[in-house]
Amino acid sequence: VDIRLSNNSNGINLGKKLSEHHIPFIYITANNELAVIKKAASTKPQTYITKPFNERDVIAAVEVIRENKKQASAHIPIKTPKGIVNVKFNDILFCKADNVYTTVITTDRSYVERISLKKIQSLLNEDFVKTHRSFLVNKNKITSRSPSVIYINDYQIPVSRSINIDDI
């Protein structure tokens, strides 16, 4: 989206509408005035590229948007009594194994499924790390840590002695 469109239209107004509909966009413009940049930034573009632009910069910005969108929509199917629920990776705080069952703790509820922790780990991405034989945590959700414990909000998750806390 350009800041100055034809017919005296304003690209920032278009950016607001795109943002309201959760459509990712990039500003490509010759306008580099601070007041305009601040106004444009308030519409939450993915990035702001000034002219003259490099084609590789635009390609890189589009690829970053694609990857972010793919990550945001990644999910794991969980069987529940009411059918299969697709739980987004980003909503998962951690998983806890208990014999043949694994509990998946999310931001708003938990799910219990008859599946091994190893199988769940194979379905998730690199944001998830095993901290203990019974726990798999989302690294992006860690709120604090010590050598033997990780905290995710009010949850206390043990860390095995064989795990280096600095690697998490």
MODELLER restraints for C-alpha pairs under 7 A, 6 or more apart:
rsr = mdl.restraints
at = mdl.atoms
rsr.add(forms.Gaussian(group=physical.xy_distance, feature=features.Distance(at['CA:1:A'], at['CA:11:A']), mean=6.06, stdev=0.5))
rsr.add(forms.Gaussian(group=physical.xy_distance, feature=features.Distance(at['CA:1:A'], at['CA:26:A']), mean=6.05, stdev=0.5))
rsr.add(forms.Gaussian(group=physical.xy_distance, feature=features.Distance(at['CA:1:A'], at['CA:27:A']), mean=4.76, stdev=0.5))
rsr.add(forms.Gaussian(group=physical.xy_distance, feature=features.Distance(at['CA:1:A'], at['CA:28:A']), mean=5.95, stdev=0.5))
rsr.add(forms.Gaussian(group=physical.xy_distance, feature=features.Distance(at['CA:2:A'], at['CA:11:A']), mean=5.49, stdev=0.5))
rsr.add(forms.Gaussian(group=physical.xy_distance, feature=features.Distance(at['CA:2:A'], at['CA:27:A']), mean=5.63, stdev=0.5))
rsr.add(forms.Gaussian(group=physical.xy_distance, feature=features.Distance(at['CA:2:A'], at['CA:28:A']), mean=5.25, stdev=0.5))
rsr.add(forms.Gaussian(group=physical.xy_distance, feature=features.Distance(at['CA:2:A'], at['CA:29:A']), mean=5.09, stdev=0.5))
rsr.add(forms.Gaussian(group=physical.xy_distance, feature=features.Distance(at['CA:3:A'], at['CA:10:A']), mean=5.94, stdev=0.5))
rsr.add(forms.Gaussian(group=physical.xy_distance, feature=features.Distance(at['CA:3:A'], at['CA:11:A']), mean=4.19, stdev=0.5))
rsr.add(forms.Gaussian(group=physical.xy_distance, feature=features.Distance(at['CA:3:A'], at['CA:12:A']), mean=5.90, stdev=0.5))
rsr.add(forms.Gaussian(group=physical.xy_distance, feature=features.Distance(at['CA:3:A'], at['CA:29:A']), mean=5.97, stdev=0.5))
rsr.add(forms.Gaussian(group=physical.xy_distance, feature=features.Distance(at['CA:4:A'], at['CA:10:A']), mean=5.43, stdev=0.5))
rsr.add(forms.Gaussian(group=physical.xy_distance, feature=features.Distance(at['CA:4:A'], at['CA:11:A']), mean=5.72, stdev=0.5))
rsr.add(forms.Gaussian(group=physical.xy_distance, feature=features.Distance(at['CA:5:A'], at['CA:11:A']), mean=5.98, stdev=0.5))
rsr.add(forms.Gaussian(group=physical.xy_distance, feature=features.Distance(at['CA:12:A'], at['CA:40:A']), mean=5.77, stdev=0.5))
rsr.add(forms.Gaussian(group=physical.xy_distance, feature=features.Distance(at['CA:15:A'], at['CA:43:A']), mean=5.91, stdev=0.5))
rsr.add(forms.Gaussian(group=physical.xy_distance, feature=features.Distance(at['CA:16:A'], at['CA:43:A']), mean=5.10, stdev=0.5))
rsr.add(forms.Gaussian(group=physical.xy_distance, feature=features.Distance(at['CA:19:A'], at['CA:43:A']), mean=6.25, stdev=0.5))
rsr.add(forms.Gaussian(group=physical.xy_distance, feature=features.Distance(at['CA:19:A'], at['CA:44:A']), mean=6.53, stdev=0.5))
rsr.add(forms.Gaussian(group=physical.xy_distance, feature=features.Distance(at['CA:24:A'], at['CA:45:A']), mean=6.66, stdev=0.5))
rsr.add(forms.Gaussian(group=physical.xy_distance, feature=features.Distance(at['CA:24:A'], at['CA:46:A']), mean=6.25, stdev=0.5))
rsr.add(forms.Gaussian(group=physical.xy_distance, feature=features.Distance(at['CA:25:A'], at['CA:45:A']), mean=5.43, stdev=0.5))
rsr.add(forms.Gaussian(group=physical.xy_distance, feature=features.Distance(at['CA:25:A'], at['CA:46:A']), mean=5.77, stdev=0.5))
rsr.add(forms.Gaussian(group=physical.xy_distance, feature=features.Distance(at['CA:26:A'], at['CA:45:A']), mean=5.49, stdev=0.5))
rsr.add(forms.Gaussian(group=physical.xy_distance, feature=features.Distance(at['CA:26:A'], at['CA:46:A']), mean=5.48, stdev=0.5))
rsr.add(forms.Gaussian(group=physical.xy_distance, feature=features.Distance(at['CA:26:A'], at['CA:47:A']), mean=5.21, stdev=0.5))
rsr.add(forms.Gaussian(group=physical.xy_distance, feature=features.Distance(at['CA:26:A'], at['CA:48:A']), mean=5.89, stdev=0.5))
rsr.add(forms.Gaussian(group=physical.xy_distance, feature=features.Distance(at['CA:27:A'], at['CA:45:A']), mean=6.85, stdev=0.5))
rsr.add(forms.Gaussian(group=physical.xy_distance, feature=features.Distance(at['CA:27:A'], at['CA:47:A']), mean=6.50, stdev=0.5))
rsr.add(forms.Gaussian(group=physical.xy_distance, feature=features.Distance(at['CA:27:A'], at['CA:48:A']), mean=4.71, stdev=0.5))
rsr.add(forms.Gaussian(group=physical.xy_distance, feature=features.Distance(at['CA:27:A'], at['CA:49:A']), mean=5.99, stdev=0.5))
rsr.add(forms.Gaussian(group=physical.xy_distance, feature=features.Distance(at['CA:28:A'], at['CA:48:A']), mean=6.11, stdev=0.5))
rsr.add(forms.Gaussian(group=physical.xy_distance, feature=features.Distance(at['CA:28:A'], at['CA:49:A']), mean=4.74, stdev=0.5))
rsr.add(forms.Gaussian(group=physical.xy_distance, feature=features.Distance(at['CA:28:A'], at['CA:50:A']), mean=5.63, stdev=0.5))
rsr.add(forms.Gaussian(group=physical.xy_distance, feature=features.Distance(at['CA:28:A'], at['CA:51:A']), mean=6.66, stdev=0.5))
rsr.add(forms.Gaussian(group=physical.xy_distance, feature=features.Distance(at['CA:29:A'], at['CA:49:A']), mean=6.48, stdev=0.5))
rsr.add(forms.Gaussian(group=physical.xy_distance, feature=features.Distance(at['CA:29:A'], at['CA:50:A']), mean=4.97, stdev=0.5))
rsr.add(forms.Gaussian(group=physical.xy_distance, feature=features.Distance(at['CA:29:A'], at['CA:51:A']), mean=5.44, stdev=0.5))
rsr.add(forms.Gaussian(group=physical.xy_distance, feature=features.Distance(at['CA:30:A'], at['CA:50:A']), mean=5.25, stdev=0.5))
rsr.add(forms.Gaussian(group=physical.xy_distance, feature=features.Distance(at['CA:30:A'], at['CA:51:A']), mean=4.58, stdev=0.5))
rsr.add(forms.Gaussian(group=physical.xy_distance, feature=features.Distance(at['CA:31:A'], at['CA:50:A']), mean=6.97, stdev=0.5))
rsr.add(forms.Gaussian(group=physical.xy_distance, feature=features.Distance(at['CA:32:A'], at['CA:50:A']), mean=6.90, stdev=0.5))
rsr.add(forms.Gaussian(group=physical.xy_distance, feature=features.Distance(at['CA:72:A'], at['CA:90:A']), mean=6.74, stdev=0.5))
rsr.add(forms.Gaussian(group=physical.xy_distance, feature=features.Distance(at['CA:73:A'], at['CA:88:A']), mean=6.50, stdev=0.5))
rsr.add(forms.Gaussian(group=physical.xy_distance, feature=features.Distance(at['CA:74:A'], at['CA:88:A']), mean=5.73, stdev=0.5))
rsr.add(forms.Gaussian(group=physical.xy_distance, feature=features.Distance(at['CA:74:A'], at['CA:89:A']), mean=5.87, stdev=0.5))
rsr.add(forms.Gaussian(group=physical.xy_distance, feature=features.Distance(at['CA:75:A'], at['CA:86:A']), mean=5.75, stdev=0.5))
rsr.add(forms.Gaussian(group=physical.xy_distance, feature=features.Distance(at['CA:75:A'], at['CA:87:A']), mean=5.16, stdev=0.5))
rsr.add(forms.Gaussian(group=physical.xy_distance, feature=features.Distance(at['CA:75:A'], at['CA:88:A']), mean=4.00, stdev=0.5))
rsr.add(forms.Gaussian(group=physical.xy_distance, feature=features.Distance(at['CA:75:A'], at['CA:89:A']), mean=5.17, stdev=0.5))
rsr.add(forms.Gaussian(group=physical.xy_distance, feature=features.Distance(at['CA:76:A'], at['CA:86:A']), mean=5.49, stdev=0.5))
rsr.add(forms.Gaussian(group=physical.xy_distance, feature=features.Distance(at['CA:76:A'], at['CA:87:A']), mean=5.30, stdev=0.5))
rsr.add(forms.Gaussian(group=physical.xy_distance, feature=features.Distance(at['CA:76:A'], at['CA:88:A']), mean=6.39, stdev=0.5))
rsr.add(forms.Gaussian(group=physical.xy_distance, feature=features.Distance(at['CA:76:A'], at['CA:89:A']), mean=6.84, stdev=0.5))
rsr.add(forms.Gaussian(group=physical.xy_distance, feature=features.Distance(at['CA:76:A'], at['CA:123:A']), mean=6.84, stdev=0.5))
rsr.add(forms.Gaussian(group=physical.xy_distance, feature=features.Distance(at['CA:77:A'], at['CA:84:A']), mean=6.10, stdev=0.5))
rsr.add(forms.Gaussian(group=physical.xy_distance, feature=features.Distance(at['CA:77:A'], at['CA:85:A']), mean=5.63, stdev=0.5))
rsr.add(forms.Gaussian(group=physical.xy_distance, feature=features.Distance(at['CA:77:A'], at['CA:86:A']), mean=4.46, stdev=0.5))
rsr.add(forms.Gaussian(group=physical.xy_distance, feature=features.Distance(at['CA:77:A'], at['CA:87:A']), mean=6.27, stdev=0.5))
rsr.add(forms.Gaussian(group=physical.xy_distance, feature=features.Distance(at['CA:78:A'], at['CA:84:A']), mean=5.44, stdev=0.5))
rsr.add(forms.Gaussian(group=physical.xy_distance, feature=features.Distance(at['CA:78:A'], at['CA:85:A']), mean=5.21, stdev=0.5))
rsr.add(forms.Gaussian(group=physical.xy_distance, feature=features.Distance(at['CA:78:A'], at['CA:86:A']), mean=6.22, stdev=0.5))
rsr.add(forms.Gaussian(group=physical.xy_distance, feature=features.Distance(at['CA:78:A'], at['CA:87:A']), mean=6.95, stdev=0.5))
rsr.add(forms.Gaussian(group=physical.xy_distance, feature=features.Distance(at['CA:78:A'], at['CA:113:A']), mean=6.89, stdev=0.5))
rsr.add(forms.Gaussian(group=physical.xy_distance, feature=features.Distance(at['CA:79:A'], at['CA:85:A']), mean=6.39, stdev=0.5))
rsr.add(forms.Gaussian(group=physical.xy_distance, feature=features.Distance(at['CA:79:A'], at['CA:113:A']), mean=6.33, stdev=0.5))
rsr.add(forms.Gaussian(group=physical.xy_distance, feature=features.Distance(at['CA:91:A'], at['CA:106:A']), mean=5.30, stdev=0.5))
rsr.add(forms.Gaussian(group=physical.xy_distance, feature=features.Distance(at['CA:91:A'], at['CA:107:A']), mean=5.59, stdev=0.5))
rsr.add(forms.Gaussian(group=physical.xy_distance, feature=features.Distance(at['CA:92:A'], at['CA:104:A']), mean=6.95, stdev=0.5))
rsr.add(forms.Gaussian(group=physical.xy_distance, feature=features.Distance(at['CA:92:A'], at['CA:105:A']), mean=5.97, stdev=0.5))
rsr.add(forms.Gaussian(group=physical.xy_distance, feature=features.Distance(at['CA:92:A'], at['CA:106:A']), mean=4.23, stdev=0.5))
rsr.add(forms.Gaussian(group=physical.xy_distance, feature=features.Distance(at['CA:92:A'], at['CA:107:A']), mean=6.47, stdev=0.5))
rsr.add(forms.Gaussian(group=physical.xy_distance, feature=features.Distance(at['CA:92:A'], at['CA:138:A']), mean=6.75, stdev=0.5))
rsr.add(forms.Gaussian(group=physical.xy_distance, feature=features.Distance(at['CA:93:A'], at['CA:105:A']), mean=5.66, stdev=0.5))
rsr.add(forms.Gaussian(group=physical.xy_distance, feature=features.Distance(at['CA:93:A'], at['CA:106:A']), mean=5.16, stdev=0.5))
rsr.add(forms.Gaussian(group=physical.xy_distance, feature=features.Distance(at['CA:93:A'], at['CA:107:A']), mean=6.46, stdev=0.5))
rsr.add(forms.Gaussian(group=physical.xy_distance, feature=features.Distance(at['CA:93:A'], at['CA:137:A']), mean=6.32, stdev=0.5))
rsr.add(forms.Gaussian(group=physical.xy_distance, feature=features.Distance(at['CA:93:A'], at['CA:138:A']), mean=5.48, stdev=0.5))
rsr.add(forms.Gaussian(group=physical.xy_distance, feature=features.Distance(at['CA:93:A'], at['CA:141:A']), mean=5.97, stdev=0.5))
rsr.add(forms.Gaussian(group=physical.xy_distance, feature=features.Distance(at['CA:94:A'], at['CA:104:A']), mean=6.24, stdev=0.5))
rsr.add(forms.Gaussian(group=physical.xy_distance, feature=features.Distance(at['CA:94:A'], at['CA:105:A']), mean=5.46, stdev=0.5))
rsr.add(forms.Gaussian(group=physical.xy_distance, feature=features.Distance(at['CA:94:A'], at['CA:136:A']), mean=5.57, stdev=0.5))
rsr.add(forms.Gaussian(group=physical.xy_distance, feature=features.Distance(at['CA:94:A'], at['CA:137:A']), mean=4.19, stdev=0.5))
rsr.add(forms.Gaussian(group=physical.xy_distance, feature=features.Distance(at['CA:94:A'], at['CA:138:A']), mean=5.68, stdev=0.5))
rsr.add(forms.Gaussian(group=physical.xy_distance, feature=features.Distance(at['CA:95:A'], at['CA:102:A']), mean=6.59, stdev=0.5))
rsr.add(forms.Gaussian(group=physical.xy_distance, feature=features.Distance(at['CA:95:A'], at['CA:103:A']), mean=5.56, stdev=0.5))
rsr.add(forms.Gaussian(group=physical.xy_distance, feature=features.Distance(at['CA:95:A'], at['CA:104:A']), mean=4.47, stdev=0.5))
rsr.add(forms.Gaussian(group=physical.xy_distance, feature=features.Distance(at['CA:95:A'], at['CA:105:A']), mean=5.93, stdev=0.5))
rsr.add(forms.Gaussian(group=physical.xy_distance, feature=features.Distance(at['CA:95:A'], at['CA:135:A']), mean=5.71, stdev=0.5))
rsr.add(forms.Gaussian(group=physical.xy_distance, feature=features.Distance(at['CA:95:A'], at['CA:136:A']), mean=5.06, stdev=0.5))
rsr.add(forms.Gaussian(group=physical.xy_distance, feature=features.Distance(at['CA:95:A'], at['CA:137:A']), mean=6.36, stdev=0.5))
rsr.add(forms.Gaussian(group=physical.xy_distance, feature=features.Distance(at['CA:96:A'], at['CA:102:A']), mean=5.51, stdev=0.5))
rsr.add(forms.Gaussian(group=physical.xy_distance, feature=features.Distance(at['CA:96:A'], at['CA:103:A']), mean=5.15, stdev=0.5))
rsr.add(forms.Gaussian(group=physical.xy_distance, feature=features.Distance(at['CA:96:A'], at['CA:104:A']), mean=6.60, stdev=0.5))
rsr.add(forms.Gaussian(group=physical.xy_distance, feature=features.Distance(at['CA:96:A'], at['CA:134:A']), mean=5.51, stdev=0.5))
rsr.add(forms.Gaussian(group=physical.xy_distance, feature=features.Distance(at['CA:96:A'], at['CA:135:A']), mean=4.74, stdev=0.5))
rsr.add(forms.Gaussian(group=physical.xy_distance, feature=features.Distance(at['CA:96:A'], at['CA:136:A']), mean=6.59, stdev=0.5))
rsr.add(forms.Gaussian(group=physical.xy_distance, feature=features.Distance(at['CA:97:A'], at['CA:103:A']), mean=6.35, stdev=0.5))
rsr.add(forms.Gaussian(group=physical.xy_distance, feature=features.Distance(at['CA:97:A'], at['CA:117:A']), mean=5.76, stdev=0.5))
rsr.add(forms.Gaussian(group=physical.xy_distance, feature=features.Distance(at['CA:97:A'], at['CA:134:A']), mean=4.74, stdev=0.5))
rsr.add(forms.Gaussian(group=physical.xy_distance, feature=features.Distance(at['CA:97:A'], at['CA:135:A']), mean=6.39, stdev=0.5))
rsr.add(forms.Gaussian(group=physical.xy_distance, feature=features.Distance(at['CA:100:A'], at['CA:114:A']), mean=5.81, stdev=0.5))
rsr.add(forms.Gaussian(group=physical.xy_distance, feature=features.Distance(at['CA:100:A'], at['CA:115:A']), mean=6.16, stdev=0.5))
rsr.add(forms.Gaussian(group=physical.xy_distance, feature=features.Distance(at['CA:100:A'], at['CA:116:A']), mean=5.97, stdev=0.5))
rsr.add(forms.Gaussian(group=physical.xy_distance, feature=features.Distance(at['CA:101:A'], at['CA:112:A']), mean=6.63, stdev=0.5))
rsr.add(forms.Gaussian(group=physical.xy_distance, feature=features.Distance(at['CA:101:A'], at['CA:113:A']), mean=5.56, stdev=0.5))
rsr.add(forms.Gaussian(group=physical.xy_distance, feature=features.Distance(at['CA:101:A'], at['CA:114:A']), mean=4.33, stdev=0.5))
rsr.add(forms.Gaussian(group=physical.xy_distance, feature=features.Distance(at['CA:101:A'], at['CA:115:A']), mean=5.48, stdev=0.5))
rsr.add(forms.Gaussian(group=physical.xy_distance, feature=features.Distance(at['CA:101:A'], at['CA:116:A']), mean=6.44, stdev=0.5))
rsr.add(forms.Gaussian(group=physical.xy_distance, feature=features.Distance(at['CA:102:A'], at['CA:112:A']), mean=5.70, stdev=0.5))
rsr.add(forms.Gaussian(group=physical.xy_distance, feature=features.Distance(at['CA:102:A'], at['CA:113:A']), mean=5.57, stdev=0.5))
rsr.add(forms.Gaussian(group=physical.xy_distance, feature=features.Distance(at['CA:102:A'], at['CA:114:A']), mean=6.35, stdev=0.5))
rsr.add(forms.Gaussian(group=physical.xy_distance, feature=features.Distance(at['CA:102:A'], at['CA:115:A']), mean=5.94, stdev=0.5))
rsr.add(forms.Gaussian(group=physical.xy_distance, feature=features.Distance(at['CA:102:A'], at['CA:116:A']), mean=6.31, stdev=0.5))
rsr.add(forms.Gaussian(group=physical.xy_distance, feature=features.Distance(at['CA:102:A'], at['CA:117:A']), mean=6.21, stdev=0.5))
rsr.add(forms.Gaussian(group=physical.xy_distance, feature=features.Distance(at['CA:103:A'], at['CA:110:A']), mean=6.57, stdev=0.5))
rsr.add(forms.Gaussian(group=physical.xy_distance, feature=features.Distance(at['CA:103:A'], at['CA:111:A']), mean=5.50, stdev=0.5))
rsr.add(forms.Gaussian(group=physical.xy_distance, feature=features.Distance(at['CA:103:A'], at['CA:112:A']), mean=4.35, stdev=0.5))
rsr.add(forms.Gaussian(group=physical.xy_distance, feature=features.Distance(at['CA:103:A'], at['CA:113:A']), mean=6.52, stdev=0.5))
rsr.add(forms.Gaussian(group=physical.xy_distance, feature=features.Distance(at['CA:104:A'], at['CA:110:A']), mean=5.47, stdev=0.5))
rsr.add(forms.Gaussian(group=physical.xy_distance, feature=features.Distance(at['CA:104:A'], at['CA:111:A']), mean=5.10, stdev=0.5))
rsr.add(forms.Gaussian(group=physical.xy_distance, feature=features.Distance(at['CA:104:A'], at['CA:112:A']), mean=6.32, stdev=0.5))
rsr.add(forms.Gaussian(group=physical.xy_distance, feature=features.Distance(at['CA:105:A'], at['CA:111:A']), mean=6.61, stdev=0.5))
rsr.add(forms.Gaussian(group=physical.xy_distance, feature=features.Distance(at['CA:127:A'], at['CA:138:A']), mean=5.61, stdev=0.5))
rsr.add(forms.Gaussian(group=physical.xy_distance, feature=features.Distance(at['CA:127:A'], at['CA:139:A']), mean=5.54, stdev=0.5))
rsr.add(forms.Gaussian(group=physical.xy_distance, feature=features.Distance(at['CA:127:A'], at['CA:140:A']), mean=6.83, stdev=0.5))
rsr.add(forms.Gaussian(group=physical.xy_distance, feature=features.Distance(at['CA:128:A'], at['CA:136:A']), mean=6.28, stdev=0.5))
rsr.add(forms.Gaussian(group=physical.xy_distance, feature=features.Distance(at['CA:128:A'], at['CA:137:A']), mean=5.33, stdev=0.5))
rsr.add(forms.Gaussian(group=physical.xy_distance, feature=features.Distance(at['CA:128:A'], at['CA:138:A']), mean=4.52, stdev=0.5))
rsr.add(forms.Gaussian(group=physical.xy_distance, feature=features.Distance(at['CA:128:A'], at['CA:139:A']), mean=5.96, stdev=0.5))
rsr.add(forms.Gaussian(group=physical.xy_distance, feature=features.Distance(at['CA:129:A'], at['CA:136:A']), mean=5.41, stdev=0.5))
rsr.add(forms.Gaussian(group=physical.xy_distance, feature=features.Distance(at['CA:129:A'], at['CA:137:A']), mean=5.48, stdev=0.5))
rsr.add(forms.Gaussian(group=physical.xy_distance, feature=features.Distance(at['CA:129:A'], at['CA:138:A']), mean=6.67, stdev=0.5))
rsr.add(forms.Gaussian(group=physical.xy_distance, feature=features.Distance(at['CA:129:A'], at['CA:139:A']), mean=6.89, stdev=0.5))
rsr.add(forms.Gaussian(group=physical.xy_distance, feature=features.Distance(at['CA:130:A'], at['CA:136:A']), mean=4.25, stdev=0.5))
rsr.add(forms.Gaussian(group=physical.xy_distance, feature=features.Distance(at['CA:130:A'], at['CA:137:A']), mean=6.37, stdev=0.5))
rsr.add(forms.Gaussian(group=physical.xy_distance, feature=features.Distance(at['CA:131:A'], at['CA:137:A']), mean=6.99, stdev=0.5))
rsr.add(forms.Gaussian(group=physical.xy_distance, feature=features.Distance(at['CA:131:A'], at['CA:159:A']), mean=4.92, stdev=0.5))
rsr.add(forms.Gaussian(group=physical.xy_distance, feature=features.Distance(at['CA:131:A'], at['CA:160:A']), mean=6.04, stdev=0.5))
rsr.add(forms.Gaussian(group=physical.xy_distance, feature=features.Distance(at['CA:131:A'], at['CA:163:A']), mean=6.56, stdev=0.5))
rsr.add(forms.Gaussian(group=physical.xy_distance, feature=features.Distance(at['CA:132:A'], at['CA:158:A']), mean=6.42, stdev=0.5))
rsr.add(forms.Gaussian(group=physical.xy_distance, feature=features.Distance(at['CA:132:A'], at['CA:159:A']), mean=5.33, stdev=0.5))
rsr.add(forms.Gaussian(group=physical.xy_distance, feature=features.Distance(at['CA:132:A'], at['CA:160:A']), mean=4.86, stdev=0.5))
rsr.add(forms.Gaussian(group=physical.xy_distance, feature=features.Distance(at['CA:139:A'], at['CA:168:A']), mean=6.65, stdev=0.5))
rsr.add(forms.Gaussian(group=physical.xy_distance, feature=features.Distance(at['CA:141:A'], at['CA:152:A']), mean=6.01, stdev=0.5))
rsr.add(forms.Gaussian(group=physical.xy_distance, feature=features.Distance(at['CA:142:A'], at['CA:150:A']), mean=6.86, stdev=0.5))
rsr.add(forms.Gaussian(group=physical.xy_distance, feature=features.Distance(at['CA:142:A'], at['CA:151:A']), mean=5.93, stdev=0.5))
rsr.add(forms.Gaussian(group=physical.xy_distance, feature=features.Distance(at['CA:142:A'], at['CA:152:A']), mean=4.74, stdev=0.5))
rsr.add(forms.Gaussian(group=physical.xy_distance, feature=features.Distance(at['CA:143:A'], at['CA:151:A']), mean=5.65, stdev=0.5))
rsr.add(forms.Gaussian(group=physical.xy_distance, feature=features.Distance(at['CA:143:A'], at['CA:152:A']), mean=5.10, stdev=0.5))
rsr.add(forms.Gaussian(group=physical.xy_distance, feature=features.Distance(at['CA:143:A'], at['CA:153:A']), mean=6.03, stdev=0.5))
rsr.add(forms.Gaussian(group=physical.xy_distance, feature=features.Distance(at['CA:144:A'], at['CA:150:A']), mean=6.15, stdev=0.5))
rsr.add(forms.Gaussian(group=physical.xy_distance, feature=features.Distance(at['CA:144:A'], at['CA:151:A']), mean=5.17, stdev=0.5))
rsr.add(forms.Gaussian(group=physical.xy_distance, feature=features.Distance(at['CA:145:A'], at['CA:151:A']), mean=5.84, stdev=0.5))
rsr.add(forms.Gaussian(group=physical.xy_distance, feature=features.Distance(at['CA:147:A'], at['CA:165:A']), mean=5.90, stdev=0.5))
rsr.add(forms.Gaussian(group=physical.xy_distance, feature=features.Distance(at['CA:148:A'], at['CA:158:A']), mean=6.02, stdev=0.5))
rsr.add(forms.Gaussian(group=physical.xy_distance, feature=features.Distance(at['CA:148:A'], at['CA:159:A']), mean=4.87, stdev=0.5))
rsr.add(forms.Gaussian(group=physical.xy_distance, feature=features.Distance(at['CA:148:A'], at['CA:160:A']), mean=6.91, stdev=0.5))
rsr.add(forms.Gaussian(group=physical.xy_distance, feature=features.Distance(at['CA:149:A'], at['CA:156:A']), mean=6.51, stdev=0.5))
rsr.add(forms.Gaussian(group=physical.xy_distance, feature=features.Distance(at['CA:149:A'], at['CA:157:A']), mean=5.57, stdev=0.5))
rsr.add(forms.Gaussian(group=physical.xy_distance, feature=features.Distance(at['CA:149:A'], at['CA:158:A']), mean=4.63, stdev=0.5))
rsr.add(forms.Gaussian(group=physical.xy_distance, feature=features.Distance(at['CA:149:A'], at['CA:159:A']), mean=5.28, stdev=0.5))
rsr.add(forms.Gaussian(group=physical.xy_distance, feature=features.Distance(at['CA:150:A'], at['CA:156:A']), mean=5.97, stdev=0.5))
rsr.add(forms.Gaussian(group=physical.xy_distance, feature=features.Distance(at['CA:150:A'], at['CA:157:A']), mean=5.07, stdev=0.5))
rsr.add(forms.Gaussian(group=physical.xy_distance, feature=features.Distance(at['CA:150:A'], at['CA:158:A']), mean=6.32, stdev=0.5))
rsr.add(forms.Gaussian(group=physical.xy_distance, feature=features.Distance(at['CA:150:A'], at['CA:159:A']), mean=6.79, stdev=0.5))
rsr.add(forms.Gaussian(group=physical.xy_distance, feature=features.Distance(at['CA:151:A'], at['CA:157:A']), mean=6.10, stdev=0.5))
